[in-house]
Amino acid sequence: MRRTMVIVRLLLLVSSLVLSASRRVPSSSSSSSHSSGNIDWWCNLTPHPGTCKYYLGQSNQQHTTIMKHKTELRRMLVKSALEEATMMQKEAHGLDQNLIKTKNHEAVHGDCLKLYDDTIFHLKRTLECLNNNNCSAVDAQTWLSTALTNIQTCQTGAQELSVQDFKVPSKNTNVTEMVRNSLAINLDFVKMMKQQPHANRTLPEAEEQETEEDFPSWFSGHERKLLQSGSSAIKAHVVVAKDGSGNFKTVQEALNAAAKRTVKTSRFVIYVTKGVYKENIEVEKNNDNVMLFGDGMRNTIITGSRSSQDGYTTYSSATAGIDGLHFIARDITFQNTAGPRKGQAVALRSASDLSVFYKCGIVGYQDTLMAHAQRQFYRQCYIYGTVDFIFGNAAVVFQNCHIFARKPLDGQANTITAQGRGDPFQNTGISIHKSVIKAAPDLVPVLDKVQTFLGRPWQQNARVVVMRTYLDSLISPLGWDEWNGSDFAKDTLYFGEYENSGPASDTSKRVKWPGFHVISNPKEASQFTVTSLLAGRTWLPTTSVPFSSGL
């Protein structure tokens, strides 16, 4: 009897273990019914399981395959997102022209067509990466983040121009949720990659010494020379000169010539001579490896005056819109002269991945610099503005830059940053590092009448850190501002300050929000350096990035 009871208990224990294991790991059965359960199990790991089950279930009806690893789930999520995004784009292109009633409708529709096209571009790029294993998980997270940002930017434009009846494609929500699911699952691979021994290797002491002319080393030796040499030493492929002495009289003509190249894997250098170029320029997404350099930020100026008050979305108001990969700008100014009364008026909009802006001026008032998406690095730049004048959803580091708040409209406050991270799984944020924040000359006489803040949360998961930066007396003791006087995002944002200096660096009177952090731990601050925020250990050779330690 005792022996029988022991056997029964053993059988019950084995049954329990099997049941427990089946809950932890999907079944490897090849039957259709088990296939459905398999997909349900995996989809329950995502933030939008219902959308996941619907689309992956449809896909799996043809192939009754069993997913055995998260890599398969990730690939299927991105594939489904791409298929839905393609249908969304077709629906937008097929929109009844009678629904485009006004110039505002036309402006928003034009933006969205471009942004949907860019979304497909980045989803295709991600899927190719996953299929061929020719990029890192961090690359995939960057491109997925960009795809999501593009869709959100389309929606924002409709709100800005009060086009309440703008026809949003029926697939919009589905694509958004599938990209969010992809971001959530891919983040696990990003974490695994960072846990690998080589990813945490400490740099030798000699490599941590920073000199004035060090650059992120995704640049080749040739490109470093382009950034470090004097203008006269740089050999340009084409020259832009207003007086007709060069190859072209306008910058856009030179960019169009660069776009016609059959092979765009090598650097195409455009020299823009001294002058004020009144034009709006675009570097399209397939126009890669372009470099613009001028005769200094005081001498070579590209300027426009588009604004939201004149019927442009913030996105399309940009004097310069940069999308091509690996863009470089040096010794040049991008300017928007619309003025403070015209509202949103962008001088520079960039979504160029692995791009650098060196010794550039970026000058405007509200929304001066739209760091829209992907990985960007700004070094020794001068940035001027008033309201939300560094904004967007890129992973961006400003290092050794001078940031100047200008005089806003009466009754307005200045906000230096407005970060647009809308999803907690996006690997984006703004880092201001070893820089200077001061009042522009026109603000100095009215400093006692104008409040200036380091930033405010544009989106739910906004992320901004100011590190080892000089904060002059213009910054309010509170440091950070609410979004339109509300409690929006105060518990979901991440605003941080680390070892800043200057009259306004005292944090004792800063806001008491759950999401605000006075950072004391160097390890926490290091998450916002060139190496970490720009995923440097995945694509920056550590031997030639002396600031990879970040601090």
Secondary structure, DSSP 8 states (H G I E B T S, - for coil): -HHHHHHHHHHHHHHHHHHHHHHHS-----SHHHHHHHHHHHHTTSS-HHHHHHHHHHHHTTT-----SHHHHHHHHHHHHHHHHHHHHHHHHT--GGG--SHHHHHHHHHHHHHHHHHHHHHHHHHHHHHHT-S-HHHHHHHHHHHHHHHHHHHHHHHHTT-TT----TTHHHHHHHHHHHHHHHHHHHHHHHTSGGGG----GGGG---TT---TTS-HHHHHHHHS-GGG---SEEE-TTS-SSBSSHHHHHHHHHT-S--SS-EEEEE-SEEEE--EEE-TT--SEEEE-S-TTTEEEEE---GGGT--TGGG-SEEE-STT-EEES-EEEE-S-GGG----SEEE--TTEEEES-EEE-STT-EEE-SSEEEEES-EEEESEEEEEES-EEEEES-EEEE---STT--EEEEEE---STT---EEEEES-EEEE-TTTGGGTTT--EEEEEESSTT-EEEEES-EE-TTB-TT-B--STTS-TTTTT-EEEEES-BSTT---TTS---TTEEE---HHHHGGGSHHHHTTHHHHS-GGG-TTTT--
